[in-house]
Amino acid sequence: MNLAQRITVLVLFCFIPSLTFAQQAGFGKVSGRLIGTKKVPLAYATVTLLRSDSSVVSGDLSKDDGNFSISPTGAGKFMLRINAIGYKDRIIDGISISQDDPNRTLGNISLSQTAQALKAVEVVGEKAIMEMKVDKKVFNVEKNITTAGGSATDVLQNVPSVSVDADGNLSLRGKSDVTVLIDGKPATLLGSDVASALQSLSASSIESVEVITNPSAKYDAQGMTGIINIVTKKDRKFGLNGNASIGAGTRDKYNASLGLNLHRGKWNVFFNSNLRLHNTFHNVTTNRSDKVADSLGDRSYYTYEHVPRHFYGWFNTLGATWDIDDKNSITVTGNANLMQHGYEDSSDYFVMIPETDTLLHQYRYSKSIGDLLGLSASANYKHKFKKKDEEFVFDANFSRFHADRSQDYLTRYYEPVSLYDIEETAPGKGGTHNLTLTADYTDPLFTTNGKLGFGLKTQINSFNSKNDPLLDTAYFDNHTSPQYLDTALWATYDYLQQVHAAYVNWNDQVGKFSYQAGLRVEDAIYDGTNKVPVDTSFHNSFIGLFPSAFISYQLPKQQSVYLNYSRRTNRPNFFQMMPYKDLSNPSTVNQGNPDLIPEFIHNVELSYNKQTAKGDNVILSAYYQYTKNLIERVITTINSGELAGRLMTQPRNIASGTTYGFEATGRFQLMPFWDATLNVNAFQNKIEIGNADTSVTKYLTDTKGFSWFGKLNTNLRLPAGFSIQLNGNYESPKVVAQGRILESYWIDAALKKNFFKGKASLTVNCSDIFKTRRFINEYDLPAYSQQIDREKETRIGNITFSYRFGRSEQGAKGMGRQRKNKPAQNIVPVEKDRENNLKQGDDDNGGGGGGGASK
């Protein structure tokens, strides 16, 4: 089947309805907008709909723009109860719903502050640090003051369900291979090394982080355990608005950011720039003992590395939105990112046997610097039809990422005798190009609340990299000859990946039941060439079906239960497949694996959600994940060649992995000035080797183990604009393919002071204040045992000053997306902006998707 035929099949697929429904739908909706002091929208208030006998029908929390919506209600007479911290409770009665008049829009509803709120601490309309929805968790970064002055990685390690390892790699509920999006789009602008890029991205540029554990068919199937969507700061207020920050940290760490937004009439122009200079270090101690003696006895190996590192990043965004009319809008955005990642590694390597002198003592110095440039351009067109919620969206994105890398090695031998120095340089370069085209259509069909969505997506990624290692000839001819190519390390690698996709998604609400079902088909094509040093090429393609389903039921007293399922995949990334050898550690060689194949996973999750009148929220979840072709890093022994006797670490496919567990997340308003967010995740991991590659099965055995981690965040709002925040984290031991990762725990603390009526703030924080966080791996194999202890710079102090300027109220005109309905109580109605609806998850994903991530 050629490419044209494949695309034709995908197009036809979009127009085949996946499900038909002929059920009687529920009806009735009550909506409105809450307004606090100075006519500012009031967010995170509890809105409860009651029958005339005071029994609870349903409820909602007001969104960022103050909007709320409660449905279905059924017929009858109702009253509305509104509770918000720092405001007087308000009751609105006389609300009638019938089949002839099912929708009541209450418009703007004003609340009055309590006397206590006026005299004491201001908590008016304040965002919670955590918003919890069953389909996603939203972590509001501005409220996490312990990460002020830090990086995106610092932010993510405090997000419930998310863990960050010693190398900055992310995992979700104990599983790696997470898809990272920036403003709902693939993070291709960060390059292939997302972990390093996130350490260069300043926390000050991030507004919130959304965690979606079971995405719907509208989202890419890529990402084994779900999606992490990083939402950057934006502003839609009228006039000129902006924010700026500057900060410094211990051991030469600096950051600054500037955000500007101009909204006049139909135009909204925005600019964001943030700079981060981060210098740090880590020390690595490796101890290895052979279990099988050779002619000289049982050997032991010891390596100590001191590695100063730096991550520099300058990220810039410029864009504009033109609201052509109330039905059409265009957004154009450009990004330019400059990054530099580098390290200097000094290591001592010893080989010893009992009761004898050292067999080998080797010193190695390595230096690596990578300069990276990322450029991207995107265009978005949105058309709203006359029918409510009928919408067409088209996105086009192109990004280019280029990296130049220099690596220098110096190797010196001290034992058994002092030998010559070996000098080597390994200049390299590489780049990626990414083109993404998407089209999405949503149409309310068949029933009162039903929505049918379908769309197409094409993504083309090209990767190329080249490494030219050169050896010095000083020992042989005293520098009289030029350097020569080291064929053992030389490699050239080119890779082209195409993914063409189509999806159909249907969601509806029938009484207290909501359901969603969808199917995504993806046609993935891979072509690559590799020279290590023999020319090789490979081709692979497959068509995969990725279904998803979701059902929920609303219980009395603001309780709900949810059940969802999805099938997903994880395609190996560029760095996992790149065949270069990293020799910075004399005892262990790290290398990618171009023979990796994709993983496939089945996700099932059952959740329970409970909200209380005072704003407490609890989500309990049980989940099961089965992974086929699981990718794990495997340690083997090199038996021949110049590197014989050393260890090789390389990603490999093994048979399968199973994870099942339980997660509890809760936000509690303990007192008007004190809140806490708690997340606990406990899970069992099982890894089965099966019929894995025979070259590695002798190093592997089936393994399983229980693990858990917990996170606690608590905030105290004090008089005079002060606030205190503490973050506590604990991660228990965890099994991996050939060993385990030991426990780790730490506490972060911060103090914040607001000035100038909240427009300015000064934050002082310290991460890992007791310096208890460690990264220790233990491996127990038939031939040897090994421990790797990584000591990172985890105790870091920061001081950050932030200032916001411009107008703080939303404009009353130019809101082309407003619609006018029949008002109740003569209040001017205001309907939710469609973009805010999408951001809050009110799209065609039902309960299975949602979030600011659009793809």
Buried (B, 14 or more C-beta within 10 A) or exposed (E): EEEEEBBEBBEEBBEEEBBEBEEEBBBBBBBBBBBBBEEBBBBBBBBBBBBEEEEBBBBBBBBBBBBBBBBBBBBEEBBBBBBBBBBEEBEBEEBEBEEEEBBBBBBBBBBEBBEEBEEBBBBBBBBBBBBBBBBBBBBBBBBBBBBBBBBBBBBBBBBBBBBBBBEBBBBBBBBBBBBBBBBBBBBBBBBBBBBBBBBBBBBBBBBBBBBBBBBBBBBBBBBBBBBBBBBBBBBBBBEBBBBBBBBBBBEEBBBBBBBBBBBEEEEBBBBBBBBBBBBBBBEBBBBBBBEEEEEEBBBBBBBBBBBBBBBBBBBBBBBBBBBEEEBBBBBBBEBBBBBBBBBBBBBBBBBBBEEEEEBBBBBBBBBBBBBBBBBBBBBBBBBBBEEEBBBBBBBBBBBBBBBBBBBBBBBBBBBEEEEEBBBBBBBBBBBBBBBBBBBBBBBBBBBBBBBBBBBBBBBBBBBBBBBBBBBBBBEEEEEEEEBEEBEBBBBBBBBBBBBBBBBBBBBBBBBBBBBBBBBBBBBBBBBBBBBBEEEEEEEEEEBBEBBBBBBBBBEEEBBBBBBBBBBBBBBBBBBBBBBBBBBBBBBBBBBBBBBBBBBBBBBBBBBBBBBBBEBBBBBBBEBBBBBBBBBBBBBBBBEEEEBEBBBBBBBBBBBBBBBBBBBBBBBBBEEBBBBBBBBBBBBBBBBBBEEBBEEBBEBBBEBEBEBBBBBBBBBBBBEEBEBBBBBBBBBBBBBBBBBBBBBBBBBBBBBBBBEEEEBBBBBBBBBBBEEEBBBBBBBEBEEBBBBBBBBBBBBBBBBBBBBBBBEBEBBEEBBBBBEEEEBBEEBEBBBBBBBBBBBBBBBBBBBBBBBBBBB
